[in-house]
Amino acid sequence: MSSDTHGTDLADGDVLVTGAAGFIGSHLVTELRNSGRNVVAVDRRPLPDDLESTSPPFTGSLREIRGDLNSLNLVDCLKNISTVFHLAALPGVRPSWTQFPEYLRCNVLATQRLMEACVQAGVERVVVASSSSVYGGADGVMSEDDLPRPLSPYGVTKLAAERLALAFAARGDAELSVGALRFFTVYGPGQRPDMFISRLIRATLRGEPVEIYGDGTQLRDFTHVSDVVRALMLTASVRDRGSAVLNIGTGSAVSVNEVVSMTAELTGLRPCTAYGSARIGDVRSTTADVRQAQSVLGFTARTGLREGLATQIEWTRRSLSGAEQDTVPVGGSSVSVPRL
């Protein structure tokens, strides 16, 4: 990540990150500490070991709180916190059809509890991770002005969570602003192993078949995790702290089949692909309209797909070689991410 996030104008006080042990969260915690912020990291899972390391020599401290947002005393957790990054959520379109009560609990009820606590604790800024899934099967480029039409229970809960957060900001009884970022297909080192690019790279390196849901012509706006972290930092530090919903993507889409071809070129190996049925709730195309993010944040994605795939391929090679932890570059520092 470029140095333009270092010293960003976050509000005075410490920073709390929910979902800190996750894919995006672990990268964000590293960048926050690298920029000198003291971080309170909240997750149900243990943090990767190197997040608590002093190598590289972080200038920001780290305090871990292990627990569920639905049971923790969140007002206590938020003491001396000025900025909250709310990344904790139950991900995945397909399992949301059969596990909706748990998605409701983790994605909606947890957000309600957190926002209530933020108001009570006097938090100034909350940045909420939302998803392009809120748009559903919209045709063409997806704009923040489009009417959301989620096609899965997961998308419904992400839309509900962002609207809840914005409702708390609009209540008028607290000096609280919210930035809701709709991420478009985030990939990179440490990506969840059930995601397409992660499955593709791992199977290719192992010489195993990988299933593609649908015919491979579906389009996705693939966004590298380093760009997503930069957008999070910029959203927290934007000088006009009014509430907003912003798309975070590259503004261009690539087909799944093109990703397969690019992976073959970068690895020198031929992926063994097996095409299956499209899954319920999957959409044909996602492309972000990024003009508002450019206007409000000055944000433009910087990592091209070929470069980004190369970072994930290299990380996966090391992971499969048996290393206990893999350290990947994020903004001039490193972050350790879990093995596959």
N, C-alpha and C positions, 0 to 999 in steps of 0.2 A: 504494500500500500504506500502511496506517496506520502510525503511529509506534510501535506496540507491539512491533515487531521490533527497534527501535533499542536498542542496549545490552543485547541478550539475553544470557543467562548461558551462552554457549558456554565450553568449557574454555579455559584459558590456552593460548596458542600460535597458530600460523598455521592457516589453513584450506586444504584442497586440494579442488578441484572437478574431477571427470572429466566429459567431455562439455561442457566450458565454452563451446564455440562454438555449441552447439545452441540450440534454441528455449527450453527451460526454463533451461538452463545460463547463457545470456547474461543473462537476467533475474536469476538468483540471484547471479551474480558482481557485478552492479551493486548489488544490495541489500546484499550482504556488505560491499563497499567503502564504501557509503554509511553503514553502521553502524559503520565503523571497523576492520573486520577486514582483515588482510593475507592476500591470496589467491594461491595457486598454482593456475593454470588449465591443465589438461591436456586436449589434444584432438589428433586427427590433422589437423584442419583449422585454418586460421588463425583467430584471434579477430576478430570485427568491430572495425573501426578504433576506434570510440568507446569500446570497453571499456578501451582503453589511454589514453584521453584524460584530461585533468585538468579538463574542463568537463562536468558540474559538479565542484566542488572536492572530490573524494573524500578522506576521511581515512585510508582503508586503501590499502595498496600492492598492486600486481599484478605477478606474475612468470609468464610464459608458458612452458610446456614443450610442445613440439610432438612428438607421437609416439604410437605404438600401445601400449596397455596390455600387449599380449602380447610386446613386445620391449624396452620401457623398463626401466631399472634402477629399480624402484619403491621399493626401500628408500632409495635416494639421494633420490628425489623426495619422500619422506615425512619427511625430516629436519626436526625442529622443528614437525611438524604434529600438532595435537591432535585435529582433527575433519576427517573426509572426507565429502564428498557425492559418492556414486557415481551419476552420471546417464548415463555413457557406455553406449550399447547400440545394436544394430542394430534399428531399429523396423520395424513393418509386418507385418500378419497375412498378406496375400496373397503377397508374395514369399518368405515363410518356407517355403512348401511346396516351392519349387524350389531354395532356397539354404540348406538346413538346415546343412550343414557350416560355412558362414560365420556363421550365427546362433549355432551352438554355440561357435565360436571367440570371437566378439565378446561374447556375452552370458553364457556360462558359464565358459569357460576364463579369460577376462580377469578375471572376478570372483574366481575361485579365486586367481589370481596376486596380485591386489590385496589380498585378505584375508590371504593368507600374509605379504605385505609389511607390512600394517598390524600384525599380531602382532609381527613382528620389530622394527618401528620404534617400538613402544610407543604407537600411536594409541589414543586413549581412546574415541572415538565415531565410528561410521560410519552414515550415513543413506543407504539404498539406495532408488533409484527402481524400484518394481515397477509392476504394471499390473492393472487390472480384468480383463484377458484371462485371468488365472489361474483365474477362476471358471468360464469357459466359458458354457454356456447355462443357468445356474441360473435358476429361476423366482423372480420377486418380488425383494424387496430382498436385496442380497448382503451377508452378514455375514462378518467375519473368522473366525467359528466354523464356517462352511460348509466342506465338503470341496471343495478345488479340483478342477475337472475341465476343464482347458484344452482347447479345441477346435482349436488350431492349433499348429504347431511354435513359433511366436513365443511363445505363452502358456506352452508347456512350458519354454522357455528362461528366461522371466522367473520362473516358479515355481522352477526349479532355482537361479537366481541368488540369490533371496531366501533360500531354504533353506540354500544354501551359506554365505551371510553369517551367518545365525543359528547354523549349526553351528560356525563359527569362534568366535563369541561364547560358545558353550556349552562350549568345550574345557576351560576352566579353567586354562589356562597363561598367560593374559594378562588384564589389566584392560580388557577391550574390550566395549562394548555396541553393539548394532545396532538401528536403527529402520528397518523396511521399510515404505514407503508405497505403497499400491496406488492409483495415480492413475486417475481416471475421466474419460476423454475431455477432455483439456486443450486449450483454445483460447485465442486472443488474438493480439495483435500479434506477428508473427514466426512464426506457426504454420507447420509444414511445408506446402509447396505441394501435396502429394498428399492432404492431409486434407480431409474433406468441407467444413467451413465455409470453409476457405481457397479451395477450388475453386469453391464456390458464390458467394462474394463477388466473386472475380476475374472469373468468367464473367458475373455480373450487371452489373458495372461496364463490362465490355467489350461487352456485348450478344451474348454467345456462349452456346451451349447448354452445360448441365452435366448429366452423367450421374449419376443416383441409383441406387445398387445396391439393388434390392428395390423395394417399393411405397411406401416413405416412412413407413410406420406404425411402423417400428422405433423404439424408445425409447433415448435416451442421457442419462446424467447429465453434462451439459456443465459443466466446471469451469474457471473463468478462471485464466490463468497467475499472476495476482497472488495469488490465494488459494493456489495450489500453492506458490509461493515462501514465503509466510507460514507454511504448514504445514511446509516444510522447515526454516526457521529455528527454529520452535518445537520441532520434534523434536530438533534438535541441542542445544537449550538446556534441555530439560525437566530439572527438578531430580532427579527419580528416573530415573537413567540406565539402568534395566533395559531388556532387549531387548523389542521389541514389533513386531507387524504391525498397521498401521492403514489403514483406508480413508480416502481423501481425495477427497471429492466434495461435492455440495450436498445430497444426500439426496432429490432429486426428479428425475424424468426428463421429457424433452420429446421429442416425435416429430420426425423429420427433416422431415416436411411442415410442422410448426409453425415450424421454423427457416427454411424457405423463405419462409413467409408473413411472418415477422418481418423478414427481410432485405428483402423487397419494401417493407414499410412504412418501414423506416429509410432505404432508398436512394431511394425514390420510383420505383423501376424494377421491371419485372416479370421475374423470372428465367425463362429458357427452359429448362425441365426436361425431361429424357428419362429415362424409367424403364427400367432394365435388370434383368438377373438378379441375385439376391443372390449374393455371393461366398462361396466355400467358407471356412469358419472364422468368418464373421461371426455374431454372435449377435443375437437379436431384441430383447433389452432389457438395459440395465445401470442399476441404481440402487444407490447406496452406502448401507449402514447406517452412519451417521456417529456413532453414540453413543459408540463407544470413543475416537474422535478428540476428541470434545467432552470426555470424561471425563479422558483422559490429557493432552491438550494445551491444553484450553480453546479448541479450534478450531471455528469455524463459518464456512462460506463467506459472503462478504459481497457479492460481485459477482453481481447478477442477470443473466440471459441477455440481456435487452434492452440493459442498460448495457454488458455485455461485448462483445456484437456491435457496438455503436456504436464501441468503441475499435478493433476489428479492421477495421471498414469504413473508418474514417478513416485508419488506417495504410495500408490497401491503396490507397485513393485517392491518397495521397501517393507511395506506391511506384510506382504505375502512371503518375504524372505525370512520372516520370523523375528523381526525387531519387536521389542516389547512396546516401544512408543516410536512414533514418527514425528520428526520436527519439520514443519513446513514454513516457508517464509510468509510473513504477513507484515507489510509495512516496515521493512528494515529490521524487524525482530522475528521471533519464531514462536510458533504455537504447537504444542503437542496435542495430537488428536488420537482417539482410540483406534486400536487395531480393528480390521474388518472382522 
